[in-house]
């Protein structure tokens, strides 16, 4: 159990957390939510001891191990799988001792200890985590230092999941993941066997994977039961009641004040007036519900232009002549289209976006673009290109002056105001803006001339849940075409009505919804693992001494047995998948967590189904490999 008692933390004169007390029981899965800057990450650092408290304390039950994803990325040329294995320091030490110890009795004890912690299956577990997070089997022995920072953070996430601590802290674990890896992580966390706290702006993850929510708000911590949707409903009820209590109390205070004002100067009533004044001073004021300033913005609607806006026919596109990333692209985009590009990182989604945006030309095939077409293009990397010494007002003014010599100040401020920039914020230096404010500034700049099409490449990276909701609403109110690449499943489901799959050098329509795509990615990974294992076995056989002798053919009888085994496993996979989805649907209902006994029973059944599903997938894979 985690116990937080009277916790206070300040940065200079600013109080971040004030006299907070809360308990997290063993086995809970807790989502930590709140506005950017509210103190969520600070809370985690106080829990881990990375920051000293200014009052109160944090304690864990005896012998419980706590772990968090490392932010200090190591400099090492070790293989990816070795970095993950080394994260379990106790296991790593035992393996080292096994190699150096000479006492037979101690060696026996070491191997028994390794067996007790299931160390012999550790490499397979580490490989499963890494491949689940998007690495290929062939990459697992490549040096850690050869990967970019985002991929290195995936290794750090795999490492902490491999350790499987009693108390797991995850701070925005989906930040460096694509949609496919996020889907895998959601399923993994659903069956995590210990206590977990996760900071996230991903509504889908918070609905699927948590059973309690801690709200960090106005220097306080408040615990709610249930998933994120249940939290929103309960908070709305609480705040509504609080507002009624406040209004009732204010009415009572107004009556008391009228009495005081009327009679405090009269000797006969002075004592009564004084009594009323003391009563007012002692009254326990109920704070008004100050609704968080909702971030709302609107993309300006364009005039209609003839269809299609863009037509692409049998196009090859890439960066190096003769080496296209995508081949034979055939697509048409009209003003009513809402398109999401799906596919793992590195398959060409950003290449497709740049083709549509006009930043890349076709190498072969045809591309038609309406001469009147205006495009607004947002890229996740554009925040790094902003002039930090400038202000939002000056940046908007410069942009608008490119098409008009005389731009009135009120028009500039109106453009910024539509995206939540009042005068004081618009005149602030960009260096002082938060990540979410910079993203909103980019939305304002890219859409100042009412584009006919919005291209959004990972638009939610720096947005909290409220800002993501505002973006979804703004896109759904926008009267133009939208093409998005996003790792936020909630945004894809609510904005897109067409899915294009970018995979294996192709960009094709995906016939189905996002749940179909989840199943498709699971099946694709099974097939990829099967192909990689076949390739590895073939290479191993080619290089082995035994390969110099004739290989024994697999008999038709054995082939038939393998096929029966694979077919049986596939049917079990389908049955268990349906059972798993039914249990997940039950766990997503807000009332689910009101019955504690039911929660324990259903979660135990869910863990059983997940374990059985993994076992059947391995059986199917072995049968495929033969």
C-alpha positions, -999 to 999 in steps of 0.1 A, spaced: 0 0 0 11 36 -8 3 61 19 6 99 13 1 119 45 -2 157 47 21 160 17 32 196 9 56 207 -19 66 242 -30 88 257 -57 99 290 -43 68 309 -32 45 288 -53 27 259 -36 23 228 -59 7 204 -34 -8 215 -1 -14 192 28 -25 162 6 -34 128 21 -44 98 1 -40 60 1 -35 36 -28 -43 0 -19 -24 -30 -33 -37 -42 -66 -53 -9 -76 -47 5 -111 -48 43 -107 -49 70 -134 -35 103 -124 -51 132 -142 -51 170 -141 -43 201 -162 -8 205 -175 13 221 -147 -10 209 -119 17 187 -103 12 152 -117 49 145 -125 60 163 -94 38 139 -74 56 109 -90 90 124 -81 79 129 -45 67 93 -44 101 80 -58 121 103 -35 136 122 -63 122 154 -47 123 163 -10 89 172 6 82 205 23 59 187 47 43 154 53 56 121 38 52 92 15 55 55 25 52 21 9 44 -12 26 75 -31 38 95 -50 11 75 -36 -18 96 -26 -48 87 6 -67 99 14 -102 95 41 -128 106 45 -164 141 60 -164 144 94 -179 182 93 -180 189 73 -211 221 53 -207 250 55 -231 257 19 -240 264 -3 -271 247 -33 -254 221 -51 -274 185 -40 -268 175 -73 -252 206 -71 -228 195 -36 -217 161 -50 -208 175 -81 -190 200 -59 -170 171 -39 -156 164 -68 -132 196 -62 -111 190 -91 -88 187 -116 -117 217 -100 -135 238 -104 -103 228 -140 -99 238 -148 -135 271 -131 -130 277 -150 -97 268 -183 -115 297 -176 -140 323 -167 -113 314 -188 -83 335 -220 -77 318 -235 -46 295 -263 -59 270 -258 -30 267 -220 -37 264 -227 -74 235 -250 -67 218 -223 -45 223 -197 -73 207 -219 -99 178 -227 -76 173 -190 -70 173 -183 -107 148 -211 -112 126 -196 -85 124 -163 -102 118 -180 -136 150 -166 -150 152 -192 -178 122 -177 -195 135 -141 -190 149 -137 -226 116 -148 -241 97 -124 -218 121 -95 -227 117 -103 -264 79 -103 -261 80 -69 -245 103 -54 -271 84 -68 -301 51 -57 -285 65 -21 -283 73 -22 -320 108 -37 -324 114 -65 -349 130 -98 -338 159 -90 -360 166 -58 -341 168 -73 -306 205 -78 -307 214 -45 -323 232 -19 -302 210 3 -280 231 34 -291 221 29 -328 184 39 -321 169 73 -319 158 88 -286 121 79 -291 130 43 -297 154 42 -268 125 54 -245 106 23 -257 134 2 -245 133 20 -211 96 12 -209 102 -24 -218 129 -25 -191 106 -13 -163 78 -37 -175 103 -65 -174 112 -59 -138 74 -61 -130 77 -41 -97 51 -43 -69 43 -7 -75 47 6 -111 47 43 -120 42 53 -156 44 90 -167 29 94 -201 39 59 -213 23 64 -248 42 96 -257 68 78 -278 45 50 -291 26 47 -323 -10 35 -324 -1 -2 -328 23 -1 -298 -4 17 -277 -29 -10 -285 -4 -36 -273 4 -17 -242 -33 -13 -233 -37 -51 -234 -5 -57 -214 -14 -33 -186 -49 -48 -184 -33 -80 -171 -5 -63 -150 -5 -83 -117 5 -56 -93 -3 -20 -83 0 6 -110 -2 44 -112 -2 60 -147 -2 97 -157 -19 99 -191 -39 122 -214 -50 91 -234 -87 87 -226 -89 52 -241 -61 39 -220 -76 55 -188 -109 39 -196 -96 5 -203 -67 1 -178 -76 19 -146 -101 13 -117 -94 45 -97 -85 81 -106 -65 106 -87 -74 142 -97 -46 167 -92 -63 201 -90 -57 233 -71 -29 219 -50 -51 190 -38 -54 152 -45 -88 137 -48 -95 100 -52 -124 87 -74 -135 51 -80 -138 37 -115 -123 46 -149 -120 80 -165 -156 82 -177 -168 73 -142 -145 100 -128 -160 126 -151 -195 117 -141 -189 117 -104 -169 149 -105 -197 166 -124 -222 154 -96 -198 166 -69 -192 200 -84 -229 205 -91 -237 198 -54 -208 220 -43 -222 249 -65 -256 245 -49 -241 245 -14 -221 276 -23 -251 294 -37 -272 285 -6 -244 297 17 -240 330 -2 -277 337 1 -275 331 39 -244 353 41 -262 380 21 -291 380 46 -267 382 75 -249 411 59 -281 430 54 -289 426 91 -254 438 101 -255 468 77 -289 478 90 -284 474 128 -247 477 136 -251 514 143 -281 510 166 -273 504 202 -303 482 208 -293 458 180 -255 462 183 -250 429 203 -271 409 177 -252 425 148 -219 417 165 -231 381 170 -240 378 133 -206 392 123 -188 365 144 -211 338 129 -200 349 94 -164 348 104 -168 312 117 -188 300 87 -170 273 69 -170 287 34 -176 263 5 -155 273 -25 -174 280 -56 -170 256 -85 -147 276 -106 -150 258 -139 -116 253 -155 -113 278 -183 -124 254 -211 -101 256 -241 -123 261 -271 -112 270 -305 -126 270 -340 -110 264 -374 -124 289 -399 -146 274 -426 -135 277 -462 -155 284 -493 -164 254 -515 -141 245 -545 -148 219 -573 -142 183 -565 -118 165 -562 -94 186 -542 -66 161 -549 -64 131 -572 -35 107 -570 -32 79 -596 -7 51 -595 19 73 -579 53 64 -565 67 88 -539 99 89 -519 130 110 -512 157 92 -533 152 88 -570 146 51 -578 139 42 -542 102 51 -535 88 47 -500 52 42 -514 43 26 -547 11 27 -568 -8 51 -546 -43 56 -559 -64 81 -539 -89 109 -542 -97 135 -515 -128 157 -514 -140 184 -491 -162 161 -470 -134 135 -463 -123 126 -428 -93 103 -432 -69 87 -407 -37 71 -418 -29 39 -400 4 19 -399 34 14 -377 61 41 -375 85 40 -405 59 26 -430 54 60 -448 25 78 -431 45 111 -429 56 106 -465 20 103 -476 12 135 -456 40 154 -474 28 142 -508 -7 155 -500 7 188 -486 28 194 -518 61 190 -500 70 160 -521 62 154 -558 55 121 -574 83 100 -589 59 82 -612 22 84 -619 -1 114 -618 -10 140 -592 -38 165 -597 -43 194 -572 -70 220 -575 -55 254 -583 -77 270 -556 -67 245 -529 -54 259 -496 -39 234 -471 -32 239 -434 -3 215 -424 5 207 -388 36 186 -379 46 175 -344 81 189 -352 70 225 -360 69 235 -323 107 233 -324 108 257 -353 89 286 -336 109 318 -329 110 316 -290 119 353 -288 88 364 -307 52 365 -295 20 349 -309 8 384 -319 39 391 -339 40 357 -356 3 360 -367 9 396 -379 39 386 -400 19 357 -416 -11 379 -424 11 407 -438 23 383 -465 -11 386 -482 -21 421 -472 0 452 -466 -24 468 -441 -35 444 -413 -55 460 -385 -45 449 -350 -80 438 -341 -80 413 -369 -48 397 -357 -61 395 -322 -94 381 -334 -75 352 -352 -56 344 -320 -87 348 -298 -104 321 -318 -77 297 -305 -78 308 -268 -52 336 -269 -64 367 -250 -43 398 -252 -19 390 -223 -11 355 -236 -8 368 -272 18 393 -261 38 367 -241 71 354 -254 67 321 -271 95 307 -249 71 311 -219 43 292 -236 35 256 -225 36 227 -250 -2 228 -254 -2 266 -259 25 263 -286 4 236 -303 -27 259 -303 -6 287 -317 4 264 -346 -33 255 -352 -40 293 -354 -11 300 -378 -18 271 -401 -55 279 -405 -54 318 -406 -65 318 -443 -93 293 -439 -77 263 -456 -99 238 -475 -79 209 -460 -62 203 -426 -33 179 -424 -25 170 -388 6 148 -381 4 138 -344 -15 169 -332 -22 157 -297 14 151 -284 14 182 -261 -23 184 -254 -40 174 -221 -74 156 -221 -95 188 -222 -75 203 -251 -78 170 -270 -115 171 -265 -116 207 -277 -96 197 -308 -120 168 -316 -149 192 -314 -132 219 -335 -124 193 -362 -160 179 -362 -173 215 -366 -149 223 -394 -164 223 -429 -134 210 -449 -113 179 -455 -93 164 -426 -64 140 -429 -48 129 -396 -20 107 -383 -26 102 -346 -17 77 -319 -48 88 -299 -74 61 -306 -102 83 -292 -94 110 -317 -92 85 -346 -126 69 -337 -144 102 -332 -130 122 -362 -122 98 -390 -148 80 -412 -122 66 -436 -91 46 -426 -61 43 -450 -35 16 -441 1 25 -450 21 -7 -449 46 -26 -470 50 3 -495 13 6 -501 -15 30 -491 -48 13 -493 -83 16 -479 -88 -4 -446 -122 -20 -446 -133 -19 -410 -132 2 -378 -105 7 -353 -114 -25 -334 -110 -44 -366 -76 -28 -370 -66 -39 -335 -74 -75 -345 -56 -70 -378 -24 -58 -360 -25 -88 -337 -28 -112 -366 -1 -93 -386 24 -96 -356 17 -133 -353 25 -137 -390 56 -115 -388 69 -135 -358 62 -167 -376 81 -155 -407 110 -142 -387 113 -175 -367 112 -195 -400 139 -173 -414 160 -176 -382 156 -214 -382 165 -217 -418 197 -196 -413 206 -216 -382 201 -248 -401 222 -235 -430 251 -227 -407 250 -258 -386 273 -289 -390 242 -311 -390 232 -294 -422 259 -313 -441 239 -345 -439 206 -349 -458 176 -334 -439 147 -357 -431 115 -346 -449 84 -340 -429 60 -367 -436 25 -360 -449 11 -374 -417 32 -350 -396 21 -321 -418 -15 -331 -413 -10 -332 -375 6 -298 -375 -23 -284 -396 -49 -299 -372 -29 -284 -343 -29 -249 -359 -66 -251 -368 -75 -261 -333 -54 -233 -318 -69 -208 -342 -104 -217 -331 -94 -214 -294 -78 -180 -302 -111 -168 -317 -131 -181 -288 -108 -166 -261 -106 -133 -280 -144 -130 -279 -144 -139 -242 -117 -113 -236 -137 -86 -254 -168 -94 -234 -149 -91 -201 -133 -59 -213 -167 -44 -222 -180 -53 -187 -149 -37 -171 -155 -5 -190 -190 2 -175 -190 29 -148 -211 7 -124 -186 -22 -126 -164 -9 -98 -192 -4 -74 -193 -42 -66 -159 -51 -50 -166 -89 -51 -176 -87 -88 -144 -68 -96 -122 -95 -80 -140 -123 -98 -141 -107 -132 -104 -96 -130 -94 -131 -120 -113 -145 -150 -98 -119 -173 -63 -128 -162 -71 -165 -169 -84 -157 -203 -54 -135 -212 -29 -162 -201 -48 -189 -221 -49 -167 -251 -11 -162 -250 -6 -199 -246 -28 -207 -277 -10 -181 -297 23 -198 -289 8 -232 -299 -5 -217 -332 29 -201 -339 49 -233 -332 25 -252 -355 30 -227 -383 68 -228 -379 67 -266 -378 
